[in-house]
Amino acid sequence: MQEIHELRVETLSKMTDLATAGFGLVAALAWNDAIKGLFDYFLPQSNGGGIVAQLLYALVVTIIVVIVTMKLGKMTGKAKEVVEQDKK
């Protein structure tokens, strides 16, 4: 009976992870379009700013991704430490 309960919990956990990832992708695509729109607005392609806008956009997105990834990594590490301390 315990194995069935653990399987249900694991299945629910994986489904939650997949749903969260899916919603995260939708949000990322929405922000992608919004940020591209801002760059297109301030650096219109007609002025030769198309490639400049794309490069700036790629740089800004890369910086944001690196910062967020680092912060999440630190938070995850701290959470794992707390879990390990609670096990003792």
Secondary structure by P-SEA (a helix, b strand, c coil): caaaaaaaaaaaaaaaaaaaaaaaaaaaaaaaaaaaaaaaaaccccccaaaaaaaaaaaaaaaaaaaaaaaaaaaaaaaaaaaaaaac
